Amino acid sequence: MTRPFAAAVLVALWIGAALITVAVVAPGAFAVLPTRALAGDMVGRVLPVLFAGALVVPALALVIAPSLRRSALGVAAPVVAALAAAAALWLVNPRIAALRATAVIPIDQLAPSDPRRAMFGVLHAISVALLGLATIAMAALLVPLARATVEHAPTSGDAR
């Protein structure tokens, strides 16, 4: 297995985790758990791990496959993924947690006109957008990794 291929596998695993979270875990939690607050708590426990992965995986890809550093996309994509994840982890998620804590009652039980409910909606939308941006950046990272994998692939005359 080549180093670029190993990095591509890591990136693809993260993308798979993100897609499973968005397509299965979050909707499942909201469908099965008795309250939206409990579902939000559960999904809120998963997302920080996913965002932490969007910090670690691109950094590992750059270390494992140094050829990425020769490509603008190979550098930009990990930076964008990491910045999106950092913003979610250290700016947006703490504000959501603080908002939920100060609301005392679940956010969905606040009056629709309550500014805390509106702020939660904005923060939630930003969090979703940051996860989407990190996912797109990780998918873009697969392009230079695929190129590097092909470049490092043994030719048919190589004995391995």
Short mmCIF file of the C-alpha atoms (twelve columns), coordinates in Angstrom:
data_MODEL
# 
_entry.id   MODEL 
# 
loop_
_atom_site.group_PDB 
_atom_site.id 
_atom_site.type_symbol 
_atom_site.label_atom_id 
_atom_site.label_alt_id 
_atom_site.label_comp_id 
_atom_site.label_asym_id 
_atom_site.label_seq_id 
_atom_site.Cartn_x 
_atom_site.Cartn_y 
_atom_site.Cartn_z 
_atom_site.pdbx_PDB_model_num 
ATOM 1   C CA . MET A 1   0.000   0.000  0.000   1 
ATOM 2   C CA . THR A 2   1.424   3.392  -0.952  1 
ATOM 3   C CA . ARG A 3   1.478   6.293  1.461   1 
ATOM 4   C CA . PRO A 4   -0.927  8.409  -0.635  1 
ATOM 5   C CA . PHE A 5   -3.312  5.456  -0.777  1 
ATOM 6   C CA . ALA A 6   -3.139  5.058  3.025   1 
ATOM 7   C CA . ALA A 7   -3.914  8.764  3.429   1 
ATOM 8   C CA . ALA A 8   -6.805  8.446  0.964   1 
ATOM 9   C CA . VAL A 9   -8.237  5.576  3.006   1 
ATOM 10  C CA . LEU A 10  -8.126  7.729  6.172   1 
ATOM 11  C CA . VAL A 11  -9.842  10.616 4.394   1 
ATOM 12  C CA . ALA A 12  -12.465 8.302  2.884   1 
ATOM 13  C CA . LEU A 13  -13.155 6.781  6.318   1 
ATOM 14  C CA . TRP A 14  -13.747 10.259 7.757   1 
ATOM 15  C CA . ILE A 15  -16.077 11.130 4.870   1 
ATOM 16  C CA . GLY A 16  -17.959 7.883  5.502   1 
ATOM 17  C CA . ALA A 17  -18.313 8.716  9.188   1 
ATOM 18  C CA . ALA A 18  -19.632 12.178 8.322   1 
ATOM 19  C CA . LEU A 19  -22.143 10.774 5.852   1 
ATOM 20  C CA . ILE A 20  -23.347 8.110  8.292   1 
ATOM 21  C CA . THR A 21  -23.767 10.752 10.980  1 
ATOM 22  C CA . VAL A 22  -25.768 13.046 8.710   1 
ATOM 23  C CA . ALA A 23  -27.807 10.380 6.903   1 
ATOM 24  C CA . VAL A 24  -28.353 7.775  9.624   1 
ATOM 25  C CA . VAL A 25  -27.342 8.744  13.165  1 
ATOM 26  C CA . ALA A 26  -28.927 12.207 13.395  1 
ATOM 27  C CA . PRO A 27  -32.221 11.342 11.661  1 
ATOM 28  C CA . GLY A 28  -32.390 8.077  13.612  1 
ATOM 29  C CA . ALA A 29  -31.910 9.847  16.928  1 
ATOM 30  C CA . PHE A 30  -34.694 12.300 16.161  1 
ATOM 31  C CA . ALA A 31  -36.987 9.486  14.972  1 
ATOM 32  C CA . VAL A 32  -36.434 7.077  17.871  1 
ATOM 33  C CA . LEU A 33  -35.671 9.041  21.013  1 
ATOM 34  C CA . PRO A 34  -38.683 10.298 22.982  1 
ATOM 35  C CA . THR A 35  -37.769 13.998 22.856  1 
ATOM 36  C CA . ARG A 36  -35.966 16.304 20.467  1 
ATOM 37  C CA . ALA A 37  -33.837 17.454 23.406  1 
ATOM 38  C CA . LEU A 38  -32.540 13.916 23.976  1 
ATOM 39  C CA . ALA A 39  -31.879 13.472 20.266  1 
ATOM 40  C CA . GLY A 40  -30.043 16.786 20.218  1 
ATOM 41  C CA . ASP A 41  -27.984 15.694 23.226  1 
ATOM 42  C CA . MET A 42  -27.036 12.456 21.492  1 
ATOM 43  C CA . VAL A 43  -26.100 14.073 18.198  1 
ATOM 44  C CA . GLY A 44  -24.303 16.763 20.174  1 
ATOM 45  C CA . ARG A 45  -22.047 14.045 21.612  1 
ATOM 46  C CA . VAL A 46  -21.205 12.670 18.156  1 
ATOM 47  C CA . LEU A 47  -20.429 15.907 16.331  1 
ATOM 48  C CA . PRO A 48  -17.401 16.996 18.392  1 
ATOM 49  C CA . VAL A 49  -15.736 13.654 17.662  1 
ATOM 50  C CA . LEU A 50  -16.464 14.097 13.975  1 
ATOM 51  C CA . PHE A 51  -15.097 17.645 13.994  1 
ATOM 52  C CA . ALA A 52  -12.001 16.511 15.915  1 
ATOM 53  C CA . GLY A 53  -11.456 13.960 13.166  1 
ATOM 54  C CA . ALA A 54  -11.613 16.769 10.615  1 
ATOM 55  C CA . LEU A 55  -8.681  18.342 12.454  1 
ATOM 56  C CA . VAL A 56  -6.613  15.176 12.819  1 
ATOM 57  C CA . VAL A 57  -7.210  13.367 9.514   1 
ATOM 58  C CA . PRO A 58  -6.058  16.170 7.169   1 
ATOM 59  C CA . ALA A 59  -2.962  16.715 9.321   1 
ATOM 60  C CA . LEU A 60  -2.204  12.993 9.181   1 
ATOM 61  C CA . ALA A 61  -2.756  13.001 5.418   1 
ATOM 62  C CA . LEU A 62  -0.173  15.760 5.024   1 
ATOM 63  C CA . VAL A 63  2.308   13.812 7.166   1 
ATOM 64  C CA . ILE A 64  1.652   10.425 5.577   1 
ATOM 65  C CA . ALA A 65  1.606   11.722 1.992   1 
ATOM 66  C CA . PRO A 66  4.073   14.626 1.820   1 
ATOM 67  C CA . SER A 67  3.517   14.828 -1.945  1 
ATOM 68  C CA . LEU A 68  0.255   16.636 -1.089  1 
ATOM 69  C CA . ARG A 69  2.336   19.689 -0.199  1 
ATOM 70  C CA . ARG A 70  3.319   20.096 -3.872  1 
ATOM 71  C CA . SER A 71  -0.286  20.750 -4.883  1 
ATOM 72  C CA . ALA A 72  -2.336  23.859 -4.098  1 
ATOM 73  C CA . LEU A 73  -5.422  21.693 -3.579  1 
ATOM 74  C CA . GLY A 74  -3.373  19.272 -1.468  1 
ATOM 75  C CA . VAL A 75  -2.615  22.109 0.945   1 
ATOM 76  C CA . ALA A 76  -5.812  24.165 0.690   1 
ATOM 77  C CA . ALA A 77  -8.261  21.298 1.261   1 
ATOM 78  C CA . PRO A 78  -6.754  20.172 4.593   1 
ATOM 79  C CA . VAL A 79  -6.554  23.788 5.763   1 
ATOM 80  C CA . VAL A 80  -10.195 24.459 4.888   1 
ATOM 81  C CA . ALA A 81  -11.344 21.221 6.571   1 
ATOM 82  C CA . ALA A 82  -9.356  22.013 9.704   1 
ATOM 83  C CA . LEU A 83  -10.535 25.634 9.872   1 
ATOM 84  C CA . ALA A 84  -14.177 24.585 9.486   1 
ATOM 85  C CA . ALA A 85  -13.759 21.955 12.190  1 
ATOM 86  C CA . ALA A 86  -11.955 24.347 14.530  1 
ATOM 87  C CA . ALA A 87  -14.671 26.978 14.102  1 
ATOM 88  C CA . ALA A 88  -17.349 24.400 14.883  1 
ATOM 89  C CA . LEU A 89  -15.509 22.915 17.854  1 
ATOM 90  C CA . TRP A 90  -14.295 26.066 19.534  1 
ATOM 91  C CA . LEU A 91  -16.722 28.779 18.447  1 
ATOM 92  C CA . VAL A 92  -20.110 27.387 17.439  1 
ATOM 93  C CA . ASN A 93  -20.556 24.257 19.576  1 
ATOM 94  C CA . PRO A 94  -19.689 26.002 22.871  1 
ATOM 95  C CA . ARG A 95  -22.196 28.750 22.070  1 
ATOM 96  C CA . ILE A 96  -24.874 26.138 21.333  1 
ATOM 97  C CA . ALA A 97  -24.110 24.373 24.624  1 
ATOM 98  C CA . ALA A 98  -24.222 27.646 26.558  1 
ATOM 99  C CA . LEU A 99  -27.489 28.612 24.897  1 
ATOM 100 C CA . ARG A 100 -29.049 25.263 25.750  1 
ATOM 101 C CA . ALA A 101 -27.832 25.543 29.350  1 
ATOM 102 C CA . THR A 102 -29.186 29.057 29.864  1 
ATOM 103 C CA . ALA A 103 -32.527 28.274 28.226  1 
ATOM 104 C CA . VAL A 104 -33.354 25.966 31.171  1 
ATOM 105 C CA . ILE A 105 -36.088 24.280 29.103  1 
ATOM 106 C CA . PRO A 106 -35.461 22.474 25.817  1 
ATOM 107 C CA . ILE A 107 -34.949 24.852 22.883  1 
ATOM 108 C CA . ASP A 108 -37.937 23.432 20.970  1 
ATOM 109 C CA . GLN A 109 -40.198 24.359 23.923  1 
ATOM 110 C CA . LEU A 110 -39.216 28.027 23.774  1 
ATOM 111 C CA . ALA A 111 -41.701 30.351 22.112  1 
ATOM 112 C CA . PRO A 112 -41.026 30.758 18.383  1 
ATOM 113 C CA . SER A 113 -40.492 34.483 19.016  1 
ATOM 114 C CA . ASP A 114 -37.873 33.855 21.749  1 
ATOM 115 C CA . PRO A 115 -34.508 35.269 20.611  1 
ATOM 116 C CA . ARG A 116 -32.717 32.265 22.132  1 
ATOM 117 C CA . ARG A 117 -34.630 29.950 19.820  1 
ATOM 118 C CA . ALA A 118 -33.758 32.136 16.835  1 
ATOM 119 C CA . MET A 119 -30.080 32.225 17.876  1 
ATOM 120 C CA . PHE A 120 -30.088 28.434 18.235  1 
ATOM 121 C CA . GLY A 121 -31.427 28.171 14.691  1 
ATOM 122 C CA . VAL A 122 -28.641 30.404 13.385  1 
ATOM 123 C CA . LEU A 123 -25.943 28.525 15.287  1 
ATOM 124 C CA . HIS A 124 -27.333 25.168 14.167  1 
ATOM 125 C CA . ALA A 125 -27.316 26.324 10.545  1 
ATOM 126 C CA . ILE A 126 -23.712 27.503 10.902  1 
ATOM 127 C CA . SER A 127 -22.710 24.152 12.438  1 
ATOM 128 C CA . VAL A 128 -24.351 22.257 9.578   1 
ATOM 129 C CA . ALA A 129 -22.645 24.523 7.046   1 
ATOM 130 C CA . LEU A 130 -19.256 23.997 8.701   1 
ATOM 131 C CA . LEU A 131 -19.727 20.225 8.626   1 
ATOM 132 C CA . GLY A 132 -20.681 20.480 4.956   1 
ATOM 133 C CA . LEU A 133 -17.643 22.622 4.212   1 
ATOM 134 C CA . ALA A 134 -15.329 20.200 6.023   1 
ATOM 135 C CA . THR A 135 -16.860 17.287 4.093   1 
ATOM 136 C CA . ILE A 136 -16.459 19.036 0.742   1 
ATOM 137 C CA . ALA A 137 -12.852 19.923 1.595   1 
ATOM 138 C CA . MET A 138 -12.120 16.320 2.554   1 
ATOM 139 C CA . ALA A 139 -13.682 15.097 -0.686  1 
ATOM 140 C CA . ALA A 140 -11.540 17.591 -2.594  1 
ATOM 141 C CA . LEU A 141 -8.494  16.225 -0.776  1 
ATOM 142 C CA . LEU A 142 -9.161  12.853 -2.384  1 
ATOM 143 C CA . VAL A 143 -8.307  14.359 -5.808  1 
ATOM 144 C CA . PRO A 144 -4.596  15.016 -5.176  1 
ATOM 145 C CA . LEU A 145 -4.397  11.824 -3.132  1 
ATOM 146 C CA . ALA A 146 -5.777  9.832  -6.065  1 
ATOM 147 C CA . ARG A 147 -3.266  11.471 -8.383  1 
ATOM 148 C CA . ALA A 148 -0.416  10.721 -6.003  1 
ATOM 149 C CA . THR A 149 -1.610  7.133  -5.606  1 
ATOM 150 C CA . VAL A 150 -1.528  6.635  -9.379  1 
ATOM 151 C CA . GLU A 151 1.920   8.255  -9.619  1 
ATOM 152 C CA . HIS A 152 3.288   5.982  -6.880  1 
ATOM 153 C CA . ALA A 153 1.600   2.827  -8.132  1 
ATOM 154 C CA . PRO A 154 3.971   0.080  -9.201  1 
ATOM 155 C CA . THR A 155 4.082   -0.507 -12.943 1 
ATOM 156 C CA . SER A 156 3.333   -3.925 -14.380 1 
ATOM 157 C CA . GLY A 157 7.064   -4.609 -14.768 1 
ATOM 158 C CA . ASP A 158 7.790   -4.021 -11.060 1 
ATOM 159 C CA . ALA A 159 8.201   -7.124 -8.959  1 
ATOM 160 C CA . ARG A 160 6.463   -6.723 -5.594  1 
# 
